[in-house]
Amino acid sequence: MANTQSLQIFLNQGKPEQDLLIFLGSLLGFLVESTDCEIPNATGFVQVTDYIQGFKQGLLITWPSTAQLSLEPAEIARSIATNLDVSVLLESELDENGWILASPSGQLKKTTVTYLDDGIDLANY
């Protein structure tokens, strides 16, 4: 949709959906909901997908173009990683084949991924 923006994020460990939505709302600058967890006054939507292989949980966050993120996408990934103690893959906006890996220590680095039958993982993992 032309009037929406999105972020694609993967977590190496699954987290409870409602906890994720509340945390994301505090990070993004607007509330988000999912199919399974309605949040009153939500502006954005999160499609949560669990995977068997590789990174265990995928988050596709979408919001209307009229809403603005309170942080840059890489900082969102870093905050998720450090606060939830997970490794986070963020699809790079600048490079269609590039990804950013945020570690629980707060380090950000460019990486490549491999697509699995049911998931995604680091290419050199």
MIDREN-833094 format. One record per residue (C-alpha): residue number from 1; chain; z, y, x. Coordinates in nm, 3 decimals. Last residue first. Layout:
BEGIN
<r><num>NUM</num><chaine>A</chaine><zz>Z</zz><yy>Y</yy><xx>X</xx></r>
...
This chain:
BEGIN
<r><num>125</num><chaine>A</chaine><zz>1.116</zz><yy>-1.945</yy><xx>2.556</xx></r>
<r><num>124</num><chaine>A</chaine><zz>0.820</zz><yy>-1.788</yy><xx>2.736</xx></r>
<r><num>123</num><chaine>A</chaine><zz>0.631</zz><yy>-1.684</yy><xx>2.423</xx></r>
<r><num>122</num><chaine>A</chaine><zz>0.946</zz><yy>-1.569</yy><xx>2.244</xx></r>
<r><num>121</num><chaine>A</chaine><zz>0.965</zz><yy>-1.725</yy><xx>1.901</xx></r>
<r><num>120</num><chaine>A</chaine><zz>0.810</zz><yy>-1.704</yy><xx>1.554</xx></r>
<r><num>119</num><chaine>A</chaine><zz>0.853</zz><yy>-1.917</yy><xx>1.247</xx></r>
<r><num>118</num><chaine>A</chaine><zz>0.741</zz><yy>-2.219</yy><xx>1.050</xx></r>
<r><num>117</num><chaine>A</chaine><zz>0.436</zz><yy>-2.366</yy><xx>1.223</xx></r>
<r><num>116</num><chaine>A</chaine><zz>0.509</zz><yy>-2.148</yy><xx>1.527</xx></r>
<r><num>115</num><chaine>A</chaine><zz>0.364</zz><yy>-1.814</yy><xx>1.630</xx></r>
<r><num>114</num><chaine>A</chaine><zz>0.426</zz><yy>-1.729</yy><xx>1.994</xx></r>
<r><num>113</num><chaine>A</chaine><zz>0.570</zz><yy>-1.398</yy><xx>2.098</xx></r>
<r><num>112</num><chaine>A</chaine><zz>0.521</zz><yy>-1.143</yy><xx>2.370</xx></r>
<r><num>111</num><chaine>A</chaine><zz>0.785</zz><yy>-0.913</yy><xx>2.514</xx></r>
<r><num>110</num><chaine>A</chaine><zz>0.868</zz><yy>-0.552</yy><xx>2.580</xx></r>
<r><num>109</num><chaine>A</chaine><zz>1.232</zz><yy>-0.487</yy><xx>2.663</xx></r>
<r><num>108</num><chaine>A</chaine><zz>1.533</zz><yy>-0.326</yy><xx>2.497</xx></r>
<r><num>107</num><chaine>A</chaine><zz>1.888</zz><yy>-0.382</yy><xx>2.626</xx></r>
<r><num>106</num><chaine>A</chaine><zz>2.172</zz><yy>-0.321</yy><xx>2.381</xx></r>
<r><num>105</num><chaine>A</chaine><zz>2.397</zz><yy>-0.604</yy><xx>2.503</xx></r>
<r><num>104</num><chaine>A</chaine><zz>2.316</zz><yy>-0.797</yy><xx>2.182</xx></r>
<r><num>103</num><chaine>A</chaine><zz>1.951</zz><yy>-0.803</yy><xx>2.297</xx></r>
<r><num>102</num><chaine>A</chaine><zz>1.660</zz><yy>-0.607</yy><xx>2.154</xx></r>
<r><num>101</num><chaine>A</chaine><zz>1.318</zz><yy>-0.762</yy><xx>2.211</xx></r>
<r><num>100</num><chaine>A</chaine><zz>1.019</zz><yy>-0.538</yy><xx>2.147</xx></r>
<r><num>99</num><chaine>A</chaine><zz>0.686</zz><yy>-0.689</yy><xx>2.047</xx></r>
<r><num>98</num><chaine>A</chaine><zz>0.331</zz><yy>-0.635</yy><xx>2.158</xx></r>
<r><num>97</num><chaine>A</chaine><zz>0.008</zz><yy>-0.775</yy><xx>2.016</xx></r>
<r><num>96</num><chaine>A</chaine><zz>-0.060</zz><yy>-0.483</yy><xx>1.780</xx></r>
<r><num>95</num><chaine>A</chaine><zz>0.063</zz><yy>-0.234</yy><xx>2.039</xx></r>
<r><num>94</num><chaine>A</chaine><zz>0.204</zz><yy>0.104</yy><xx>1.936</xx></r>
<r><num>93</num><chaine>A</chaine><zz>0.390</zz><yy>0.005</yy><xx>1.620</xx></r>
<r><num>92</num><chaine>A</chaine><zz>0.559</zz><yy>-0.279</yy><xx>1.804</xx></r>
<r><num>91</num><chaine>A</chaine><zz>0.687</zz><yy>-0.570</yy><xx>1.594</xx></r>
<r><num>90</num><chaine>A</chaine><zz>1.060</zz><yy>-0.586</yy><xx>1.644</xx></r>
<r><num>89</num><chaine>A</chaine><zz>1.233</zz><yy>-0.901</yy><xx>1.767</xx></r>
<r><num>88</num><chaine>A</chaine><zz>1.612</zz><yy>-0.899</yy><xx>1.746</xx></r>
<r><num>87</num><chaine>A</chaine><zz>1.869</zz><yy>-1.097</yy><xx>1.943</xx></r>
<r><num>86</num><chaine>A</chaine><zz>2.197</zz><yy>-1.121</yy><xx>1.754</xx></r>
<r><num>85</num><chaine>A</chaine><zz>2.551</zz><yy>-0.984</yy><xx>1.788</xx></r>
<r><num>84</num><chaine>A</chaine><zz>2.550</zz><yy>-0.808</yy><xx>1.447</xx></r>
<r><num>83</num><chaine>A</chaine><zz>2.640</zz><yy>-0.462</yy><xx>1.580</xx></r>
<r><num>82</num><chaine>A</chaine><zz>2.453</zz><yy>-0.486</yy><xx>1.911</xx></r>
<r><num>81</num><chaine>A</chaine><zz>2.135</zz><yy>-0.649</yy><xx>1.782</xx></r>
<r><num>80</num><chaine>A</chaine><zz>2.114</zz><yy>-0.451</yy><xx>1.456</xx></r>
<r><num>79</num><chaine>A</chaine><zz>2.173</zz><yy>-0.127</yy><xx>1.644</xx></r>
<r><num>78</num><chaine>A</chaine><zz>1.905</zz><yy>-0.212</yy><xx>1.903</xx></r>
<r><num>77</num><chaine>A</chaine><zz>1.651</zz><yy>-0.298</yy><xx>1.632</xx></r>
<r><num>76</num><chaine>A</chaine><zz>1.722</zz><yy>0.031</yy><xx>1.452</xx></r>
<r><num>75</num><chaine>A</chaine><zz>1.693</zz><yy>0.213</yy><xx>1.784</xx></r>
<r><num>74</num><chaine>A</chaine><zz>1.350</zz><yy>0.054</yy><xx>1.840</xx></r>
<r><num>73</num><chaine>A</chaine><zz>1.244</zz><yy>0.162</yy><xx>1.487</xx></r>
<r><num>72</num><chaine>A</chaine><zz>1.340</zz><yy>0.530</yy><xx>1.547</xx></r>
<r><num>71</num><chaine>A</chaine><zz>1.648</zz><yy>0.637</yy><xx>1.353</xx></r>
<r><num>70</num><chaine>A</chaine><zz>1.719</zz><yy>0.817</yy><xx>1.020</xx></r>
<r><num>69</num><chaine>A</chaine><zz>1.405</zz><yy>0.674</yy><xx>0.865</xx></r>
<r><num>68</num><chaine>A</chaine><zz>1.231</zz><yy>0.913</yy><xx>0.627</xx></r>
<r><num>67</num><chaine>A</chaine><zz>1.162</zz><yy>0.857</yy><xx>0.257</xx></r>
<r><num>66</num><chaine>A</chaine><zz>0.845</zz><yy>1.006</yy><xx>0.101</xx></r>
<r><num>65</num><chaine>A</chaine><zz>0.635</zz><yy>0.730</yy><xx>0.258</xx></r>
<r><num>64</num><chaine>A</chaine><zz>0.802</zz><yy>0.485</yy><xx>0.021</xx></r>
<r><num>63</num><chaine>A</chaine><zz>0.996</zz><yy>0.199</yy><xx>0.179</xx></r>
<r><num>62</num><chaine>A</chaine><zz>0.927</zz><yy>-0.148</yy><xx>0.313</xx></r>
<r><num>61</num><chaine>A</chaine><zz>1.145</zz><yy>-0.376</yy><xx>0.527</xx></r>
<r><num>60</num><chaine>A</chaine><zz>1.009</zz><yy>-0.717</yy><xx>0.619</xx></r>
<r><num>59</num><chaine>A</chaine><zz>1.304</zz><yy>-0.910</yy><xx>0.753</xx></r>
<r><num>58</num><chaine>A</chaine><zz>1.263</zz><yy>-1.250</yy><xx>0.917</xx></r>
<r><num>57</num><chaine>A</chaine><zz>1.542</zz><yy>-1.496</yy><xx>0.984</xx></r>
<r><num>56</num><chaine>A</chaine><zz>1.581</zz><yy>-1.795</yy><xx>1.216</xx></r>
<r><num>55</num><chaine>A</chaine><zz>1.396</zz><yy>-1.686</yy><xx>1.528</xx></r>
<r><num>54</num><chaine>A</chaine><zz>1.237</zz><yy>-2.004</yy><xx>1.659</xx></r>
<r><num>53</num><chaine>A</chaine><zz>1.183</zz><yy>-2.285</yy><xx>1.409</xx></r>
<r><num>52</num><chaine>A</chaine><zz>1.324</zz><yy>-2.355</yy><xx>1.061</xx></r>
<r><num>51</num><chaine>A</chaine><zz>1.265</zz><yy>-2.008</yy><xx>0.922</xx></r>
<r><num>50</num><chaine>A</chaine><zz>1.448</zz><yy>-1.796</yy><xx>0.664</xx></r>
<r><num>49</num><chaine>A</chaine><zz>1.262</zz><yy>-1.513</yy><xx>0.494</xx></r>
<r><num>48</num><chaine>A</chaine><zz>1.417</zz><yy>-1.188</yy><xx>0.368</xx></r>
<r><num>47</num><chaine>A</chaine><zz>1.184</zz><yy>-0.940</yy><xx>0.197</xx></r>
<r><num>46</num><chaine>A</chaine><zz>1.364</zz><yy>-0.607</yy><xx>0.216</xx></r>
<r><num>45</num><chaine>A</chaine><zz>1.297</zz><yy>-0.323</yy><xx>-0.030</xx></r>
<r><num>44</num><chaine>A</chaine><zz>1.350</zz><yy>0.050</yy><xx>-0.001</xx></r>
<r><num>43</num><chaine>A</chaine><zz>1.485</zz><yy>0.332</yy><xx>-0.218</xx></r>
<r><num>42</num><chaine>A</chaine><zz>1.790</zz><yy>0.152</yy><xx>-0.358</xx></r>
<r><num>41</num><chaine>A</chaine><zz>1.982</zz><yy>0.349</yy><xx>-0.623</xx></r>
<r><num>40</num><chaine>A</chaine><zz>2.191</zz><yy>0.044</yy><xx>-0.723</xx></r>
<r><num>39</num><chaine>A</chaine><zz>2.151</zz><yy>-0.252</yy><xx>-0.485</xx></r>
<r><num>38</num><chaine>A</chaine><zz>2.001</zz><yy>-0.571</yy><xx>-0.625</xx></r>
<r><num>37</num><chaine>A</chaine><zz>2.049</zz><yy>-0.877</yy><xx>-0.411</xx></r>
<r><num>36</num><chaine>A</chaine><zz>1.822</zz><yy>-1.180</yy><xx>-0.463</xx></r>
<r><num>35</num><chaine>A</chaine><zz>1.486</zz><yy>-0.999</yy><xx>-0.476</xx></r>
<r><num>34</num><chaine>A</chaine><zz>1.597</zz><yy>-0.761</yy><xx>-0.205</xx></r>
<r><num>33</num><chaine>A</chaine><zz>1.759</zz><yy>-0.418</yy><xx>-0.188</xx></r>
<r><num>32</num><chaine>A</chaine><zz>1.752</zz><yy>-0.117</yy><xx>0.042</xx></r>
<r><num>31</num><chaine>A</chaine><zz>1.957</zz><yy>0.204</yy><xx>0.053</xx></r>
<r><num>30</num><chaine>A</chaine><zz>1.843</zz><yy>0.507</yy><xx>0.252</xx></r>
<r><num>29</num><chaine>A</chaine><zz>1.920</zz><yy>0.653</yy><xx>0.597</xx></r>
<r><num>28</num><chaine>A</chaine><zz>1.795</zz><yy>0.343</yy><xx>0.777</xx></r>
<r><num>27</num><chaine>A</chaine><zz>2.115</zz><yy>0.244</yy><xx>0.951</xx></r>
<r><num>26</num><chaine>A</chaine><zz>2.371</zz><yy>0.255</yy><xx>0.667</xx></r>
<r><num>25</num><chaine>A</chaine><zz>2.128</zz><yy>0.092</yy><xx>0.427</xx></r>
<r><num>24</num><chaine>A</chaine><zz>2.050</zz><yy>-0.173</yy><xx>0.689</xx></r>
<r><num>23</num><chaine>A</chaine><zz>2.420</zz><yy>-0.266</yy><xx>0.706</xx></r>
<r><num>22</num><chaine>A</chaine><zz>2.448</zz><yy>-0.302</yy><xx>0.329</xx></r>
<r><num>21</num><chaine>A</chaine><zz>2.128</zz><yy>-0.505</yy><xx>0.312</xx></r>
<r><num>20</num><chaine>A</chaine><zz>2.231</zz><yy>-0.731</yy><xx>0.599</xx></r>
<r><num>19</num><chaine>A</chaine><zz>2.572</zz><yy>-0.803</yy><xx>0.445</xx></r>
<r><num>18</num><chaine>A</chaine><zz>2.402</zz><yy>-0.892</yy><xx>0.115</xx></r>
<r><num>17</num><chaine>A</chaine><zz>2.162</zz><yy>-1.129</yy><xx>0.290</xx></r>
<r><num>16</num><chaine>A</chaine><zz>2.419</zz><yy>-1.324</yy><xx>0.490</xx></r>
<r><num>15</num><chaine>A</chaine><zz>2.296</zz><yy>-1.348</yy><xx>0.851</xx></r>
<r><num>14</num><chaine>A</chaine><zz>2.053</zz><yy>-1.594</yy><xx>1.009</xx></r>
<r><num>13</num><chaine>A</chaine><zz>2.040</zz><yy>-1.616</yy><xx>1.386</xx></r>
<r><num>12</num><chaine>A</chaine><zz>1.752</zz><yy>-1.522</yy><xx>1.621</xx></r>
<r><num>11</num><chaine>A</chaine><zz>1.676</zz><yy>-1.222</yy><xx>1.401</xx></r>
<r><num>10</num><chaine>A</chaine><zz>1.318</zz><yy>-1.114</yy><xx>1.322</xx></r>
<r><num>9</num><chaine>A</chaine><zz>1.202</zz><yy>-0.763</yy><xx>1.230</xx></r>
<r><num>8</num><chaine>A</chaine><zz>0.884</zz><yy>-0.630</yy><xx>1.066</xx></r>
<r><num>7</num><chaine>A</chaine><zz>0.904</zz><yy>-0.262</yy><xx>0.970</xx></r>
<r><num>6</num><chaine>A</chaine><zz>0.718</zz><yy>-0.098</yy><xx>0.683</xx></r>
<r><num>5</num><chaine>A</chaine><zz>0.575</zz><yy>0.222</yy><xx>0.540</xx></r>
<r><num>4</num><chaine>A</chaine><zz>0.458</zz><yy>0.285</yy><xx>0.186</xx></r>
<r><num>3</num><chaine>A</chaine><zz>0.212</zz><yy>0.512</yy><xx>0.008</xx></r>
<r><num>2</num><chaine>A</chaine><zz>-0.098</zz><yy>0.337</yy><xx>0.136</xx></r>
<r><num>1</num><chaine>A</chaine><zz>0.000</zz><yy>0.000</yy><xx>0.000</xx></r>
